[in-house]
Amino acid sequence: MKGFLHVLAAMVVMGLAFWAYQENYRTQAALREVRDLHDQIGLAHSRINMLNAEWAYLNRPDRLRDLADINFERLGLLPMLPDAFGKVDQVAYPLPPFLPLGNSVNLSSQGADGIEPL
């Protein structure tokens, strides 16, 4: 009986060692995946920063003013004057949509069981 318990304990220890071995490799794979995702996030942030810098460079007021002057004839741009703006009461706002009728009530002279009330 004592030998059986020793063999059983050894089997349990080997089973736990096998489980711990597998969990170790799963954990390392998950950490590797997290590291790769962090790298991708860092690259995306640097790309966003570069695109923001390019956008700021392309939208400089002096550059836009020069482009408007160069293309003034072709685009038919007009100078901005105060009377070119409308008033708030001139804006045509869309009407709110009609709400669908739900939970309609059927009115009839008959009751729910088809018999006319007295």
TAHUTA-V310213 format. One record per residue. N is the residue number from 1. D_FIRST is the distance of its C-alpha to the first C-alpha in Angstrom with 1 decimal. Layout:
N	D_FIRST
N	D_FIRST
This chain:
1	0.0
2	3.8
3	5.4
4	5.1
5	6.4
6	8.8
7	10.0
8	10.6
9	12.4
10	14.3
11	15.4
12	16.5
13	18.4
14	20.0
15	21.0
16	22.6
17	24.3
18	25.7
19	27.0
20	28.5
21	30.2
22	31.7
23	32.9
24	34.5
25	36.6
26	37.5
27	38.7
28	40.7
29	42.3
30	43.2
31	44.7
32	46.7
33	48.0
34	49.0
35	50.8
36	52.6
37	53.7
38	55.0
39	57.0
40	58.4
41	59.3
42	61.0
43	63.0
44	64.0
45	65.2
46	67.2
47	68.8
48	69.7
49	71.3
50	73.3
51	74.4
52	75.5
53	77.5
54	79.1
55	80.0
56	81.5
57	83.5
58	84.8
59	85.7
60	87.9
61	91.0
62	93.4
63	91.9
64	91.9
65	95.5
66	96.5
67	94.9
68	96.7
69	100.0
70	99.5
71	98.6
72	101.0
73	103.4
74	100.8
75	98.7
76	101.6
77	100.0
78	102.0
79	102.0
80	100.1
81	102.6
82	102.0
83	103.7
84	101.2
85	98.6
86	98.4
87	98.0
88	95.0
89	96.9
90	97.6
91	94.0
92	93.2
93	89.8
94	88.0
95	88.0
96	84.6
97	83.1
98	83.5
99	80.3
100	79.2
101	79.7
102	76.5
103	75.7
104	79.1
105	80.4
106	82.1
107	85.1
108	86.5
109	88.1
110	85.3
111	82.2
112	78.6
113	78.5
114	81.8
115	84.0
116	86.9
117	86.9
118	89.7
